[in-house]
Amino acid sequence: MKEFDYQLDYAGLDLRQRPELYRIGRGEQGVLLVEPYKSEILPHWRFKTAAEARISAAAIYRLYRRYLRAQDFVGMDMARKFLQMGFTRARRYANHRGGRKYEQITKRLLPRTAPEPEKAAAADIFRRQWQRVRDDPAYVAARASHRKRFEGAVARKLQPLTGKNASRKPTSGSAGRIR
């Protein structure tokens, strides 16, 4: 598995147009960087209460289905990452009042507080939707295809673009190579 590439100029990069540059990475890596998906999904992301989580997770799942119909794996994976992040953040707030898991100065792990049932319920809503996407045979197949096409041996030859030429598409004679 390739790590998420934090070296790309995500502010000037449209990964819907350049899916070959996207690396799945681990867990939620890059969830707040990858455009245009961040701008499409983030407005729906809420986890403060179970009611908000239910509406949010359903909206994000609908976006996942839209990306699936469009055969847009990067969008599918970003929806998965937002659902996973909804679970992990709500779970953190359920276990640590105020959401702070580490002491600010020493970075020492803080003890858990009394569980907050509302946040735990929100976490469970996101967890179920995240697992639904993660285990969807269409998602599993699209992820494997993306890894094979863009993160395998051929992908090692790709040179990611940064800066002003980041949106330039490869020419037909370059066999997918990015200069």
N, C-alpha and C positions, 0 to 999 in steps of 0.2 A: 504494500500500500504506500502510495506517495503521500507525503505530508502536505498540508494546505500551504500554498505558496503566498507568504505574506509580503513578498518583494514586488508584486505587481502593483501598478498604479490603478487601484480600484476606483478611485474618484473619476478617472477619465476612461473607464473601460466598461463596455456593455457586454456582459457575458452571455446574453441571449444571442448576440451576433458572433461571439467568439467562444463557444462552449469548449473548444479544445484546450483553452487555457485554464479551465476550472479543475481543481483538485478537490476530491471529496474530503480528504483529511480524516481526523478523528472527531467523533462526537459533534459538537457545535462549532468547530473551528470555522471562522470567517463569516458567521451568520450575520454580523452587522456590517459587513464590507461589500458583499456581492450585489451589484446592481444589474438590472433594474429590480431584482427580486426583493431586496431589502425594502425599497420604497413601496412595493406592492403589498408585502406581507406585514411589515411592522405596524401600520395603522390598525390592524386587526388584533394585535397581540396584547392581551390583558389577562392577568391572573390574580387580581386582588381578592376576588370572591369566587365562589363556585359558580354563581350565576354568570359572572363575566367570563370565567374560564370556559363554560359550556358554549356561550356565544362565540368566543374567540376561537376555540378549538374547532368548532363546526365551520367557521368562516375560513380558517386556514386549511382545513381538510377540503373544502370546496375549491380553494385555489389549487391544492394538490391535484384534484381531479381534472381541473382545467388544464394544468401543465401536462398531466398524463395524456389527455385527449390530443394535445398539441405535440406530443412526443418530445417534450422539453425536459430532459433529465435534470438539468441544472435547477430549474424551477421546482421540480419534484423533490430534489434533495434539499433545497432551501426550505421548502414547506416542512419537510421532515425535521430539519434542524430547529426551526421555530417551535414546532410541537415538542421536541425534546427539551429545548430551552425553557418552554413553559412549565414542563414537568420539574426540571431541576431548580428553577427559580422559586416556584411555588413550594417545592419541598424544602428549600433552604429557609423560606419564611415560616414554614410550618414548624421547623426545628429550632430556629433562631429568631426570636422576636426582633423585629426590625431588619431582618435579613443579613445582619452582620455575623459572619462565620468566624472571622479572624480578628484579633486585636489589631488596631491600626498601626501602632508603633512597633511592637515586637513580632507581629504576624503570627502570634501564638493562637492555636485553635481555641475558640471560646466554648464553654460548656453549653449543651443544649438547654433551651428553656422548655417550659411546659408546652406540650404540643398545641398548636392552634388548629382545631378541627376544620375550620373554614378553608384554611390554606391547604391542609392535607386533602380535603375534598377536591380543591382546584387542581392540585398536583395529580390526583388520580384520574381526573377527566383528561388532562393533557397526556398522561401516561398511556391511557387506553388508545387515544387517537394516534399517538406517536408509534405505538406498537402495531397498530392497524396499518399504518403506512410502511413501517420497517419490514413487516412480514408480508406485505402485498406482493404476490408473485410478479406482477408487472413492474413494481419498483425494484425488486431483487434482480430481475432480468435486465432492466435498464441500467442499474448500477454496474452489473457485470459487463455489459456492453460498453459503457463509458470507460470503465477501467481498462478493458482490453484495447479499445480504440485510442484512448488518450493518455493512459497512465502506464502502458506497457513499454516494450522495447522501442516501438516507434516514437512514443512520447519522449523518450530520452533525447531524441534528435531535435525536438522542438525547442526553439529559443524564445522564451516569452518576450513580448514587446512591452515596453514601458513608455510613459510620456506621450508626446504628441502623435506618434505613429502607432499607438496601441490599438486603434480600431481598423487599421489596414488589414485587408483580407489577403491570404496567400494567393499568388497567381496560380493559374492552372498548371504551369510548367514546374512549379516548386514542389509538387507531390505532397502538399500539406505542410511543407517545412515553413517555419516562421523565421524570417531573417531579422 
